Amino acid sequence: MMRELREAIQARAREQPGRTKDGARADVVCDAVEALVPQPASGRTFRVTYRIRLSDADAEGRLRLDAIARYLQDAAIDDVEETGWGAPEHLWVLRSVRVEAVAPFLEDTVAEIVTWGSSFSALAAGRRWSLTGDAGGAIEVDSTWIHLGPDARPARIGEGFDGYAEAAQGRVASTKLTLAPPPHGKRVRWPLRTTDVDRMGHVNNAAYWAAIEQRLAGHGPDLTRPYRARLDYRHPIDLDERVELVEDGYDGRYGAAFLVGDVVKAVARVDMTTAS
C-alpha cells in the first residue's frame, strides 16, 4: 500500500501544471510577505509541549531548523489523527513553509506549540504554528498543504473540516510558489542518507532544513538573531537521486535550490530580520 501511494504521489508531481517539459517551473520571487494570521478566538486549536532534546540543538544550544521542522510535522500529525483527518484516508503534502524566528530558541528546554488552520480552499489548507520557549524563545510559522485522497490524488476537502475552516476565518489558501532559485549560484553536492527518507519513500521535509543548516554552519546569516526562513517544495526527492545545491548569499541573505539534473526540486531562502 505504501509503495502504491509513493508511486501515485510521484506521478502527481510530474503532472502538476505550470512546468516546462523537464519538470522545471517558470520562476517568480516575492520579497514581500503577508502578516501572519493570529491565533483565532474560535475554531479548532491543538496544543502540545515537546522537550528540547540533546540532538535537537546545535553546539551552542540553538534549536535547529530541522528540529523545528520535525516538531511542526509531529504536532500537525497528532492534530489530524485526533480529528480523523490523517492517513490513510487523508494525505497532506507540504507545498510551502515560512518560519519567522522572532526570538530564536537559545537556552530554552521546552517548546510549547499551538497550531490551527490559517486558510482554506477546496484542495488545500494553510496551517499556523506558534512556538513558545521557557527562556524567551518565540517562533511563528505558516504553511500551505495540498490535500490528497487515499489514492494519493488531489481531493476536495469536503465536509467535516469545520473546526479548521472556522479558525481560518474566511482566508483562502493559495498553493502559488514565490521563491526563485539563485540565478548564478555555485553548485555543491548534497549526499543523501537513508535516514533522510521517511515512510512515504521520499526525503522528509525536515531533511531539507538539515542541508541548509549544514551549509550555513560557520558562515552566512547568524541564526542566533531574528531571521525568516522559507522553503518551497516542488517535486519529491528520492534516495537514489543525485542532488546538488545551487546557492548564493549576500547582505545577510542565503538562497539555495535543490536540483536533480536541471530540475528544481525545492527552493530555500533565509533572511535576517529585525526583532519586533
JORAPE-V516677 format. One record per residue. N is the residue number from 1. RES is the residue in three letters. PHI is phi as a letter, one per 40 degrees, with the letter a starting at -180 (none if undefined). OMEGA is omega in degrees with one decimal (* if undefined). NEAR is the number of other C-alpha atoms within 10 Angstrom. Layout:
BEGIN
n/res/phi/omega/near
N/RES/PHI/OMEGA/NEAR
N/RES/PHI/OMEGA/NEAR
END
This chain:
BEGIN
n/res/phi/omega/near
1/MET/none/-179.2/8
2/MET/c/178.4/11
3/ARG/c/179.1/11
4/GLU/c/179.1/11
5/LEU/c/179.5/18
6/ARG/c/-179.7/18
7/GLU/c/179.9/14
8/ALA/c/178.9/14
9/ILE/c/177.2/22
10/GLN/c/179.7/16
11/ALA/c/179.4/13
12/ARG/c/178.9/14
13/ALA/c/180.0/15
14/ARG/c/-176.0/16
15/GLU/c/-174.1/11
16/GLN/c/-177.5/12
17/PRO/c/174.9/9
18/GLY/g/-178.0/11
19/ARG/b/175.1/13
20/THR/c/-175.0/10
21/LYS/d/-177.7/9
22/ASP/c/177.4/11
23/GLY/g/177.6/19
24/ALA/c/-177.1/17
25/ARG/b/174.6/18
26/ALA/c/-167.7/10
27/ASP/c/170.6/12
28/VAL/b/176.5/11
29/VAL/b/-178.2/10
30/CYS/b/178.4/9
31/ASP/c/-179.9/6
32/ALA/c/178.0/7
33/VAL/b/-180.0/8
34/GLU/c/175.7/5
35/ALA/c/-179.9/6
36/LEU/c/-179.1/13
37/VAL/c/179.5/20
38/PRO/c/176.9/14
39/GLN/c/-173.8/18
40/PRO/c/176.1/15
41/ALA/c/178.1/10
42/SER/a/-175.5/12
43/GLY/g/-175.1/16
44/ARG/c/166.5/19
45/THR/b/-179.6/18
46/PHE/b/-177.0/16
47/ARG/b/177.0/14
48/VAL/a/178.1/15
49/THR/b/177.2/15
50/TYR/b/169.7/14
51/ARG/c/177.7/12
52/ILE/c/-174.4/20
53/ARG/c/-176.4/11
54/LEU/d/-175.0/11
55/SER/c/-179.1/11
56/ASP/c/-174.7/18
57/ALA/b/176.5/21
58/ASP/c/-174.9/13
59/ALA/c/178.9/9
60/GLU/c/178.2/9
61/GLY/g/-179.5/17
62/ARG/c/175.7/17
63/LEU/c/-173.8/26
64/ARG/c/179.4/20
65/LEU/c/179.9/23
66/ASP/c/176.1/20
67/ALA/c/175.7/19
68/ILE/d/-179.5/22
69/ALA/c/177.5/21
70/ARG/c/177.9/17
71/TYR/d/-178.7/22
72/LEU/c/-178.9/21
73/GLN/c/-178.7/16
74/ASP/c/178.8/13
75/ALA/c/179.1/21
76/ALA/c/179.8/20
77/ILE/c/178.2/15
78/ASP/c/179.9/14
79/ASP/c/-175.5/20
80/VAL/c/175.5/15
81/GLU/c/179.1/13
82/GLU/c/-176.5/10
83/THR/b/-178.9/12
84/GLY/g/179.3/13
85/TRP/b/179.0/18
86/GLY/b/179.8/16
87/ALA/c/6.6/14
88/PRO/c/-177.6/15
89/GLU/c/-177.5/12
90/HIS/b/176.7/18
91/LEU/b/-177.4/21
92/TRP/b/-179.2/21
93/VAL/b/-178.8/17
94/LEU/c/-179.0/21
95/ARG/c/179.9/21
96/SER/a/178.8/25
97/VAL/a/-180.0/21
98/ARG/b/-178.5/21
99/VAL/b/176.9/21
100/GLU/b/178.0/21
101/ALA/c/-178.6/24
102/VAL/c/174.7/19
103/ALA/a/-177.0/22
104/PRO/d/178.0/22
105/PHE/c/-177.1/29
106/LEU/b/-179.7/20
107/GLU/b/-176.8/17
108/ASP/c/179.3/20
109/THR/b/175.6/18
110/VAL/b/175.1/18
111/ALA/b/174.4/24
112/GLU/c/-173.4/16
113/ILE/b/169.2/20
114/VAL/b/-177.4/19
115/THR/b/-178.8/22
116/TRP/a/177.7/28
117/GLY/c/-178.0/30
118/SER/b/178.1/28
119/SER/a/-171.2/25
120/PHE/a/172.2/25
121/SER/a/-174.1/19
122/ALA/c/-173.1/14
123/LEU/b/-175.8/17
124/ALA/a/178.2/24
125/ALA/a/175.0/26
126/GLY/c/177.4/27
127/ARG/b/176.0/23
128/ARG/b/169.6/25
129/TRP/b/171.3/27
130/SER/b/-177.9/21
131/LEU/b/179.0/22
132/THR/b/178.8/21
133/GLY/c/-179.9/23
134/ASP/c/178.6/13
135/ALA/b/174.7/14
136/GLY/g/179.2/13
137/GLY/c/179.6/22
138/ALA/a/-179.7/20
139/ILE/b/177.8/22
140/GLU/b/-174.8/20
141/VAL/b/171.2/23
142/ASP/b/-175.8/22
143/SER/a/174.6/24
144/THR/b/-178.2/26
145/TRP/b/175.0/21
146/ILE/c/-177.8/24
147/HIS/c/175.7/22
148/LEU/b/175.0/22
149/GLY/c/-179.3/16
150/PRO/c/176.1/14
151/ASP/c/179.0/17
152/ALA/g/174.5/23
153/ARG/b/178.7/17
154/PRO/d/-175.0/19
155/ALA/b/175.6/17
156/ARG/c/-176.8/14
157/ILE/c/171.9/19
158/GLY/g/-174.3/10
159/GLU/c/176.6/6
160/GLY/g/-178.3/11
161/PHE/c/-168.9/15
162/ASP/d/-177.3/12
163/GLY/c/178.1/15
164/TYR/c/-179.5/21
165/ALA/c/178.5/22
166/GLU/c/178.8/20
167/ALA/c/-179.6/24
168/ALA/c/174.0/27
169/GLN/f/173.7/17
170/GLY/g/179.3/12
171/ARG/c/-175.8/17
172/VAL/c/179.3/16
173/ALA/c/176.6/22
174/SER/b/178.0/19
175/THR/c/-179.1/19
176/LYS/c/176.3/11
177/LEU/c/-173.2/19
178/THR/b/-175.8/17
179/LEU/c/175.6/23
180/ALA/b/177.5/21
181/PRO/c/175.7/23
182/PRO/d/-174.2/19
183/PRO/c/-174.4/11
184/HIS/b/-178.0/9
185/GLY/c/175.8/15
186/LYS/c/-179.4/12
187/ARG/c/179.2/16
188/VAL/b/179.8/15
189/ARG/c/173.5/12
190/TRP/b/-178.9/16
191/PRO/c/177.9/11
192/LEU/c/176.2/18
193/ARG/b/177.5/11
194/THR/c/-179.9/12
195/THR/c/176.5/10
196/ASP/c/-172.9/17
197/VAL/c/-179.6/18
198/ASP/b/-174.2/13
199/ARG/c/178.4/10
200/MET/c/175.9/14
201/GLY/g/179.3/18
202/HIS/b/174.7/19
203/VAL/c/-176.6/20
204/ASN/c/-179.1/20
205/ASN/d/-176.3/22
206/ALA/c/-176.4/20
207/ALA/c/176.7/21
208/TYR/c/-179.8/22
209/TRP/c/175.5/22
210/ALA/c/176.7/17
211/ALA/c/179.4/18
212/ILE/c/177.9/20
213/GLU/d/-179.5/16
214/GLN/c/-177.3/10
215/ARG/c/-178.6/17
216/LEU/c/-177.1/16
217/ALA/d/176.0/12
218/GLY/g/178.2/9
219/HIS/a/-179.2/9
220/GLY/g/-179.4/18
221/PRO/d/179.2/20
222/ASP/c/-174.5/16
223/LEU/c/170.2/24
224/THR/c/176.0/16
225/ARG/b/-179.4/16
226/PRO/d/-178.2/20
227/TYR/a/173.2/23
228/ARG/b/178.6/20
229/ALA/b/-179.0/22
230/ARG/b/179.2/21
231/LEU/a/173.7/26
232/ASP/b/178.4/24
233/TYR/b/-176.6/21
234/ARG/b/179.2/22
235/HIS/b/172.7/21
236/PRO/c/175.2/18
237/ILE/b/179.9/24
238/ASP/b/-173.1/18
239/LEU/c/-175.2/16
240/ASP/c/-178.8/10
241/GLU/c/177.2/12
242/ARG/c/-172.9/14
243/VAL/b/173.8/23
244/GLU/b/173.3/20
245/LEU/b/170.2/25
246/VAL/b/-168.6/21
247/GLU/b/169.7/22
248/ASP/a/-179.8/19
249/GLY/a/179.5/18
250/TYR/a/173.5/10
251/ASP/f/177.5/9
252/GLY/g/178.6/13
253/ARG/b/173.0/18
254/TYR/a/177.4/22
255/GLY/b/179.5/24
256/ALA/a/172.2/29
257/ALA/b/176.0/27
258/PHE/c/-174.8/28
259/LEU/b/166.7/24
260/VAL/b/-169.5/16
261/GLY/g/176.8/12
262/ASP/b/-178.0/11
263/VAL/c/176.9/18
264/VAL/c/-178.6/23
265/LYS/c/-179.6/20
266/ALA/a/178.3/24
267/VAL/b/179.3/26
268/ALA/b/176.3/25
269/ARG/a/178.6/23
270/VAL/b/179.9/24
271/ASP/b/171.3/21
272/MET/c/-180.0/20
273/THR/b/179.0/15
274/THR/b/179.1/10
275/ALA/c/-179.7/10
276/SER/c/*/6
END
